[in-house]
Amino acid sequence: MIRAEFRIELPETTWVSEVSRAYPDATFRLLTGLRTGDTAVELGEVAADSPAAVGDAIRDHPSIADYQRLDAAEGTVLARYETSDVALYEFAAGPALAPEYPVVVRDGWFEFDLTGTRTEFERLRDGLEASDLGYELLSIVGDADSDGLLTDRQREVLGTALRMGYFEVPRACTLADVAAALDVDKSTASGVLRRGEARVLKRFLTGPGREPPR
């Protein structure tokens, strides 16, 4: 199994893309959601300097119905609402990989974790490549190292960086921190990381013997 974190550009016509681009400093967290036919009922939280204004923008969007503010605190608003915008659920149904909650949206891009097989991730990759949406792979962890994909040194450096939070968004440590933990210079750590990342990305995104997407 493979676990990966993606960052994908939202279609501009979705309500959350429109509102998040209007408030680029806000963070939107979809905590849970359930599609019911042509609509979806969602529980969402907004963190912003003026969360009430962002909440009002969500409530007033044409795609939103039955907006209920459940809680408000300094810097955050929690609400339950119904939306006719079900693009996220249609996206998830395509490759049969459901995004894991919470789904985080910032300035027109959403971030989420997925867990699945290599075949499922290849279908997801093919769908993203065929679309006009931008996407980034933020992190990936899997079991493909059993056939010697990584050298012992690459496994050590990647594992240290992962444990220290180097691949988190935002990063919990710097490259210099990783190098210090490994007692090597920064350029050495960078080189080993880049070679290890390249091997892992090529394997998980393309599979053995296939060219990586351009």
PAVOTOR-286339 format. One line per field, with one value per residue (C-alpha): residue number from 1; residue in three letters; z, y, x. Coordinates in nm, 4 decimals, m for minus. Each point is the difference from the previous one (the first is absolute). Layout:
PAVOTOR-286339
num: NUM,...
residu: ALA,...
up: Z,...
north: Y,...
east: X,...
***
This chain:
PAVOTOR-286339
num: 1,2,3,4,5,6,7,8,9,10,11,12,13,14,15,16,17,18,19,20,21,22,23,24,25,26,27,28,29,30,31,32,33,34,35,36,37,38,39,40,41,42,43,44,45,46,47,48,49,50,51,52,53,54,55,56,57,58,59,60,61,62,63,64,65,66,67,68,69,70,71,72,73,74,75,76,77,78,79,80,81,82,83,84,85,86,87,88,89,90,91,92,93,94,95,96,97,98,99,100,101,102,103,104,105,106,107,108,109,110,111,112,113,114,115,116,117,118,119,120,121,122,123,124,125,126,127,128,129,130,131,132,133,134,135,136,137,138,139,140,141,142,143,144,145,146,147,148,149,150,151,152,153,154,155,156,157,158,159,160,161,162,163,164,165,166,167,168,169,170,171,172,173,174,175,176,177,178,179,180,181,182,183,184,185,186,187,188,189,190,191,192,193,194,195,196,197,198,199,200,201,202,203,204,205,206,207,208,209,210,211,212,213,214
residu: MET,ILE,ARG,ALA,GLU,PHE,ARG,ILE,GLU,LEU,PRO,GLU,THR,THR,TRP,VAL,SER,GLU,VAL,SER,ARG,ALA,TYR,PRO,ASP,ALA,THR,PHE,ARG,LEU,LEU,THR,GLY,LEU,ARG,THR,GLY,ASP,THR,ALA,VAL,GLU,LEU,GLY,GLU,VAL,ALA,ALA,ASP,SER,PRO,ALA,ALA,VAL,GLY,ASP,ALA,ILE,ARG,ASP,HIS,PRO,SER,ILE,ALA,ASP,TYR,GLN,ARG,LEU,ASP,ALA,ALA,GLU,GLY,THR,VAL,LEU,ALA,ARG,TYR,GLU,THR,SER,ASP,VAL,ALA,LEU,TYR,GLU,PHE,ALA,ALA,GLY,PRO,ALA,LEU,ALA,PRO,GLU,TYR,PRO,VAL,VAL,VAL,ARG,ASP,GLY,TRP,PHE,GLU,PHE,ASP,LEU,THR,GLY,THR,ARG,THR,GLU,PHE,GLU,ARG,LEU,ARG,ASP,GLY,LEU,GLU,ALA,SER,ASP,LEU,GLY,TYR,GLU,LEU,LEU,SER,ILE,VAL,GLY,ASP,ALA,ASP,SER,ASP,GLY,LEU,LEU,THR,ASP,ARG,GLN,ARG,GLU,VAL,LEU,GLY,THR,ALA,LEU,ARG,MET,GLY,TYR,PHE,GLU,VAL,PRO,ARG,ALA,CYS,THR,LEU,ALA,ASP,VAL,ALA,ALA,ALA,LEU,ASP,VAL,ASP,LYS,SER,THR,ALA,SER,GLY,VAL,LEU,ARG,ARG,GLY,GLU,ALA,ARG,VAL,LEU,LYS,ARG,PHE,LEU,THR,GLY,PRO,GLY,ARG,GLU,PRO,PRO,ARG
up: 0.0000,m0.0659,0.2071,m0.1677,0.0566,m0.3013,m0.0720,m0.2912,m0.1650,0.0367,m0.3030,0.0050,m0.0157,0.3401,0.2925,0.2193,m0.2776,m0.0469,0.3716,0.0846,m0.2827,0.1268,0.3458,m0.0847,0.3582,0.1385,0.0608,m0.0736,0.1590,m0.1188,0.3098,m0.1439,m0.2849,m0.1279,m0.3506,m0.0163,m0.3646,m0.1729,0.3166,0.2865,0.3699,0.1396,0.3272,m0.0584,0.1994,m0.1086,0.1606,m0.0941,0.1343,m0.0620,0.0056,0.0256,m0.3314,m0.1664,0.1525,m0.1383,m0.3458,0.0190,0.1194,m0.2799,m0.2819,m0.2443,0.0454,0.3768,0.1699,0.3612,0.1459,0.3802,0.2056,0.2829,0.1829,m0.0198,0.1825,m0.0450,m0.3489,m0.0912,m0.1035,m0.0090,m0.2171,m0.1489,m0.3426,m0.3090,m0.3382,m0.3562,m0.0890,0.0083,m0.2135,0.2806,0.0287,m0.3767,m0.0030,0.2764,m0.1806,m0.3137,0.1208,0.2889,0.2481,0.2590,0.1451,0.3725,0.2261,0.0767,m0.3503,0.0201,m0.2492,m0.0394,m0.2800,m0.2589,0.0772,0.2154,0.1914,0.1180,0.0760,m0.1999,0.0678,m0.2747,m0.2259,m0.2701,m0.2666,0.1600,0.0174,m0.3658,m0.0914,0.2082,m0.1682,m0.3447,0.0863,0.1287,m0.3031,m0.2283,0.1847,m0.0160,0.3771,0.1561,0.2686,0.2287,0.1852,0.3481,0.1580,m0.0634,0.2128,m0.1083,0.0061,m0.3327,0.1605,0.0420,m0.3346,0.0766,m0.1352,0.2435,0.1218,0.3739,0.0172,m0.1937,0.2252,0.3084,m0.1212,m0.1297,0.3199,0.2168,m0.2046,0.0192,0.3792,0.0541,m0.2055,m0.2988,m0.2390,0.2027,m0.1289,0.1394,0.0693,0.3648,m0.0557,m0.2488,m0.2182,0.2342,0.2927,m0.1872,m0.0863,0.3631,0.1206,m0.2460,0.0821,m0.3655,m0.1848,m0.1592,m0.3596,0.0708,0.1611,m0.2923,m0.2600,0.1702,0.0552,m0.3609,m0.1386,0.2399,m0.0724,m0.3738,0.0297,0.2168,m0.2153,m0.3215,0.1441,0.1530,m0.2743,m0.2998,0.1130,m0.1009,m0.3537,m0.0882,m0.0737,0.2551,m0.0980,m0.1481
north: 0.0000,0.3592,0.3078,0.3365,0.3647,0.1990,0.3676,0.0512,0.3119,0.0405,0.0703,0.3724,m0.0608,m0.1728,0.2069,m0.0711,0.1036,0.3288,0.0802,m0.1142,0.2083,0.2988,m0.0596,m0.1377,0.0223,m0.2162,m0.3737,m0.2140,m0.3459,m0.2439,m0.2185,m0.2457,m0.0206,m0.2269,0.0063,m0.0451,m0.0157,0.3321,0.1775,m0.0552,0.0804,0.1185,0.1080,0.2661,0.2294,0.3296,0.1525,0.3638,0.3481,0.0742,m0.3437,0.1424,0.1828,m0.3184,m0.1933,0.2561,m0.0366,m0.3759,0.0402,0.2451,m0.2078,m0.1315,m0.3584,0.0043,m0.0751,m0.0471,0.1594,m0.0418,0.1596,m0.2436,0.1690,0.3119,0.0721,0.2446,m0.0645,m0.2916,m0.0810,m0.3478,m0.0584,m0.2719,0.0633,m0.1654,0.0615,m0.0818,0.0000,m0.3689,0.0234,m0.1380,m0.3143,m0.0532,0.0396,m0.2602,m0.2464,0.0052,m0.1841,m0.1675,0.1792,0.1998,0.3021,m0.0364,0.2706,0.2719,0.1443,0.3342,0.2830,0.3113,0.2551,m0.2274,m0.3159,m0.2953,m0.2374,m0.3502,m0.3442,m0.3149,m0.3655,m0.2625,m0.2449,0.0915,m0.0778,0.2406,0.2720,m0.0561,0.0547,0.3170,0.1188,m0.0701,0.1956,0.2969,m0.0014,0.0032,0.2942,0.3671,0.0176,0.0586,m0.2441,m0.0702,m0.3141,0.1230,m0.3297,m0.3737,m0.3077,m0.3622,m0.3544,m0.0070,m0.0059,m0.3769,m0.0496,0.2344,0.3174,0.2089,m0.0395,m0.0398,0.3568,0.1418,m0.1878,0.1364,0.3606,m0.0091,m0.1684,0.2597,0.2856,m0.1546,m0.0492,0.3561,0.1490,0.1173,m0.1046,0.1607,0.3121,0.2293,m0.1738,m0.0767,0.0111,0.1235,m0.1892,0.1220,m0.1644,m0.3313,0.0224,0.0719,m0.2990,m0.2218,0.1655,0.0847,0.3286,0.1629,m0.0674,m0.3725,m0.0259,0.1897,m0.2266,m0.3221,0.1348,0.1063,m0.3336,m0.1936,0.2172,m0.0398,m0.3798,m0.0095,0.2459,m0.1798,m0.3376,0.1109,0.2379,m0.2089,m0.3564,m0.2107,0.0501,0.2992,0.3541,0.2668,0.2501,0.3245
east: 0.0000,0.1032,m0.0811,0.0443,m0.0809,m0.1156,m0.0576,m0.2391,m0.1361,m0.3754,m0.2194,m0.0725,m0.3759,m0.0202,m0.1265,0.3006,0.2365,m0.1837,m0.0207,0.3523,0.1464,m0.1976,0.1538,0.3472,0.1288,m0.2814,0.0235,m0.3072,m0.0255,m0.2650,m0.0299,m0.2517,m0.2466,m0.2753,m0.1415,m0.3754,m0.1017,0.0596,0.1133,0.2421,m0.0234,0.3328,0.1552,0.2608,0.2257,0.1550,0.3085,0.0610,0.0607,m0.3685,m0.1669,m0.3512,0.0428,0.1247,m0.2901,m0.2438,0.1559,m0.0518,m0.3611,m0.0794,0.1492,m0.2641,0.1245,m0.0592,m0.3337,m0.1066,0.3138,0.0143,0.2761,0.0713,0.2836,0.2122,0.3235,0.2814,0.1313,m0.2297,m0.3568,m0.1539,m0.3070,m0.2189,m0.1492,m0.1430,0.1580,m0.0952,0.3704,0.1005,0.3159,0.2196,m0.2126,m0.0026,0.3785,0.0349,m0.2259,0.2175,0.3116,m0.1906,0.2269,m0.1906,0.1843,0.0537,m0.1376,0.0750,0.0291,0.1806,m0.0556,0.2124,m0.0233,m0.1583,0.2010,m0.0998,0.2256,m0.0888,0.1396,m0.0769,0.0725,m0.0199,0.1750,0.2500,m0.2617,m0.2481,0.2646,0.0886,m0.3674,0.0017,0.3184,m0.1431,m0.3149,0.1979,0.2275,m0.3071,m0.1548,0.0889,0.0526,0.3382,0.1124,0.2932,0.1014,0.0975,0.1033,m0.0213,0.0618,m0.0398,0.1301,0.1852,0.3446,0.0019,0.1773,0.2895,m0.1537,0.2058,0.3538,0.0511,0.1311,m0.2963,m0.2415,0.1744,m0.0022,m0.3587,m0.1176,0.1711,m0.1441,m0.3485,0.0158,0.1239,m0.2830,0.2041,m0.2801,m0.2796,m0.1773,0.1208,0.3294,0.0731,0.3768,0.2568,0.2441,0.2729,m0.1842,m0.0165,0.3705,0.0879,m0.2027,0.1885,0.3363,0.0679,0.0337,m0.3042,0.1063,0.0456,m0.3442,m0.1542,0.1589,m0.1077,m0.3515,m0.0413,0.1209,m0.2211,m0.3033,0.0542,0.0035,m0.3127,m0.1938,0.0871,m0.1038,m0.3276,m0.1106,0.0984,0.0581,0.3015,0.1258,m0.2184,0.1021,m0.1030,m0.2698,0.1307
***
